[in-house]
Amino acid sequence: MRLPILSQIRPARLFTSAMAAVSLAVLSASVPALAQSANQAGLVSGGTLQPAIDAWQSGDYRRARIIAEPLADAGDPDAQYLVGMMYHEGLGGPVDRPGARVLYVKAAMAGHAYAQYTLGELAYHGRGVEQDFQRAAGWYNKAAQSNHALAMVRMCYMYAEGQGLPRDPDRAAELCERAANTGERAGQYHLGLLYLTGTGKPLSYQNAASWFEKAARQGDGDSQYNLALILEGGLAGEAQPEQAAYWMQEASKNGVLPAFTSMGLLAYNGRGVPQSDRAAADWFRQAAEAGDPEGQFLYAVALAEGTGTSRDLDLAYSWAQRAVAASQGEPEEIQAERIGLRDQLQEMIYTRQNSGAPTQILARNDPPPQRVATQSAQPLSPAQSTAPQQNARLRTPDPEPEPEPEAEEEKEETSKPRRTLRD
């Protein structure tokens, strides 16, 4: 079996982690569920609201409501926002989303940046209100004027994509840089993408890696993932496979699905980690079970060939079918590769059942073709970087002692983005 080294995988697949909608792990309409401290919620400690803040942070939401509601009625913006969060999530009492929105508006009109940002999120996602990007941009802009970092990141994306705002890459870069310089990991991640794609910033793998590393050290999985590929492929200097493997494993701990598949390839090729077919197959299995189509494909290959796991054509066929079913919207060559594996396995199973002849998938002996990825014309698409395509890994088996069909010459092809952008 010939599998590629990590840097031979389509970079579009590894870099595709997100600009079309900022990560729900960082930006969410459900802001109350994310706020774990007074600072995160934009609440000012001290004063008459402090007992309510203390009760809220300790998880005594009923007491927090009892204390904060009179203060909200009296016009305290922090109290209005705190009570709005509890109404929104049903903390300490029943859910009351309309009531929450009324309180958010009151606090926002009083200049509360977190309330302004939350209203922007509700309008952006259409949560409880009609989706309206222009209205969302208006609330984000108010929050950004108060240096709300996540509002700056959201506006960075909207300017970059022309979503609710005129497309303006330079303004996008300015906002992302402001957010990144506050230490906000979402700003650091997206600024890294701007350098990676040359959008509003000069294309620079070195600067992209620098910002990805800052966010990666704060636990951002997609930044860890992108940084790993840059380091493994030597895109910003000399290749650093050990560091690449470290960050790729960290990304897998944060649930970045392609990282599981990439760890399998690193283990298979002994890049940055000890070579181990067993470890590779286990990574592919985890990726497959989590729903990664490429992981499903590679796990099917491993099962078909008995690489690092027991050979099982029936189970391989099952995973190949799933990989094909998950391939809608993928480039034609990727779909063809997965369909070819599925059909090949189906033929092998049929041959085994009807003739008892031995079957096996043969490894290619010819060198892998060099397929070069083209740059995407879409703004902020991480698919704009360039690197070789993943080579084909299987050839048609020859279960019967018949002459092999003449192999077709592979041609150079251009890749397209492998994944949707992170949401």
ABEGO torsion letter per residue (X at the ends): XBBBBAAABBAAAAABAEAABBBAAABBABAAAABABAAAAGBBBEEAAAAAAAAAAAGBAAAAAAAAAAAAAAGBAAAAAAAAAAAAAGBGEBBBAAAAAAAAAAAAAAGBAAAAAAAAAAAAAGBGBBBBAAAAAAAAAAAAAAGBAAAAAAAAAAAAAGBGBBBBAAAAAAAAAAAAAAGBAAAAAAAAAAAAAGBGBBBBAAAAAAAAAAAAAAGBAAAAAAAAAAAAAGAAEBBBAAAAAAAAAAAAAAGBAAAAAAAAAAAAAGBGBBBBAAAAAAAAAAAAAAGBAAAAAAAAAAAAAGBGBBBBAAAAAAAAAAAAAAABGBBAAAAAAAAAAAAAAAAAAAAAAAAGBBBBBBBBABBBBBBBBBBBABBGBAAABBBBBBBBABBBBBABBBBBBBBBBBBBBBBBBABBBBX
